[in-house]
Structures are given as structure tokens and as C-alpha cells.
Amino acid sequence: MATYRIGQVASLLAVSVDTVRTWIDEGRIAATRSEGGHRIIDGKDLAEFLQQTADLETEHGERISARNRFVGLVTRVVQDNVMAQVEIQAGGHRFVSLISSEAASEMNLEQGVLAAAVVKSTNVVIELP
């Protein structure tokens, strides 16, 4: 079974090591100690934590079919008369979306705005590092 150290979990979830320690101390994530005294998290326990904390609702309580929702900060908007390129930084991930200029204007998208990149894809490639 795969196990992860606190630093690895923090990197995977794009949170601080202190946040992961807090979650362990609060009992939200199960952890054990290695022979060297380091806290380790079982991969199954981490997966269960992520499933339990997945937020599948929008802020207004609406349900959507896409399950991949990444809340982050708009870092750049490049707009012309027809299209807008919107970049969002969510944790360690950068998302780039092309939407209509009309939609970007209606949403008041600009640098510094909190937004979510919602990804719905039928073709996702998975690789092992």
C-alpha cells in the first residue's frame, strides 16, 4: 500500500505542511508514525479524506455534472472584441480558458477575482510519475 509523508500530501493538495498537521490533529486524516517518528498517511485514508471533502456544489448550492472544480485566482485576462483568454491559478495548477468576450465582461473577470475552473472531459490521460 502506498503511504505518504506530510510534505508529500501538502504538495499534492497545494496546502501548507501545517494545514496537513492540523487536519491530522483534528482527526480529519488518519496518520500513523514511521519507525523514525515521522507521521505517514496511508493512500487509502488520503483518498477517503478527499472523497469526503469534495465540494460538488457551487457557492449558490447549484449542482453541476462536472466533478473537477478548481477554485483559484484569476491571474490574467486577455480580451479582444470576440474572445477572452482567462488564466486561473488554483493551488499548484494553472488553467487557461477561452471564452467569449461577452461572457468575460458579464462576469467582470479581471486579475485578482476569485473564480473556479470547472473541467468536464471525456478524455483524460493518466500517468504515473
N, C-alpha and C positions, 0 to 999 in steps of 0.2 A: 504494500500500500504506500502511496506517495505521502510524504509528510513535508511540511514547510516551516521554515523559521519565521519569526515575526517580521523581519526585514523583507523577506520574500513576499509575504502576504500583503504588507504595506505597499510594496511596489506593484503587485498585481491589482490592488484595489485603488491605487492612486490616493492613498491616505498616509498620514504620518505613522511612524512606529508607535508613538504614544497613543494614537487612536486605537490601534490594534490591541495594545496592552490594556487600555480601558475596557474595550469590548470583552477581553478575556476576564478581567477582574469583575466585570458586571455579570459574567456568566452567559454572555450572548454568543461567544465562540468557545467551544471546548478546547482545552490545551493540556498537554502533559509536559513533563520535564525530561530532557535528554539526560544521559549519564553525566554529561558535563554541566548540567543545571540550566541549560537553555530551554526556553519554552518552545514547544513544537506543536503544530496543528496538523491533525490528520486531514488528508484531502477530502474525504467524505464529509467530515464535520464542517469544513470550509464551504463545500458545495451546498450543504443543508442550510448554513447560515445565509448564503447568497440567495437561495430559493425563498427563504422566509422573509428576507428583507427587500425582495424585488418589488419595486413600486410600479404597478401596471396601470395606475390611474394617473390622469393628468391632474394638475393643481385644482381644476374645477370639478373633479370627480367623474369626468367623462372616461369611458372605456374605449380603447383603441385596439386594433388587431395586431399592430406591430409590438413586439416584445423588447426590442432593442432601443431603449430610450436613454440618451446620454445628455444629462443636464450640464451645461457649461456656460462659458462667457463668449460672447461674440467678440472676436479679435480683429476682424476686418470685413468691410463691405465694399465691393467694387461694383458700381452700378452705372448702366447706360440707359438709353430710352426703352429698351426691351427687356433686358435680363440683368440679374444681380448675382454676383458671386459672394456667398456668405461663408465665412470661416468661423468655426466654433472650436474652442479648446475645452475639452471635458476631461478632467484628470490628465492622464498622460496621452490622451488621444486628440488628434486634430481632424475635424470633419470639414469638408468643403462641399457646399451645395449650390447648385444653380437653380434659381427660382425667378419668377417674373419680377420685373422692377415694380410693378403694381403691388404685388404681394409684399415685397420688402418694404415699400413705403407704407402700406396699410398696417404692417406690424411694427412700424417705427424701428426697424432693425438698424442699429449703429454700434460702433465699437463700445464695449462696456456693458451692453444689455445682456441680461440673463436669458438664455434660450435653451431649448432642447433639440438635439439632433435625433430624429426618430428614423430608424433604419428598418426597412422591410425588404427582405431579399430572399429569393428562392434559390440563389446560387451563392453559397458561402464556402470558401476554401479553408480547410483546417490543416495546420501543420504542427509538428512537434518541434520545439526549439532545440 
